[in-house]
Amino acid sequence: SEKTNKSYREIRNSIIQIWRNSPNQTLTIPNAQKIISSNSIIPHPFSDILILFRIFTFLEHWGLINFFPNILINSVLNIEESKNQENSTNDFIKLSDEVE
């Protein structure tokens, strides 16, 4: 059990560190597997792929990897800007209709 916990921590920490080294690039499971295998954290890459997959998807789900706050913020700002432009255009149309 202690060996399993240690292995889990090593894999988890490695995946997070790999992503932190290149936070602007999406980390994939095959890329993580390749890097982790080359570091001998997972001695037999194909036998532990399920463990790697489960850890990877957990980290991704909770935003610990493959989270791009700058892209998210820009997307939200673009949506708000688009809504504001639509509202100002609609207001102008309403005012011009009233004038006629």
Protein Blocks (a to p, Z undefined) as FASTA:
>chain_A
ZZmmmmmmmmmmmmmmmmmmmmmbccdfklmmmmmmmnomamblmlmmmmmmmmmmmmmm
nopgopafklmmmmmmmmmmmmmmmmmmmmmmmmmmmmZZ
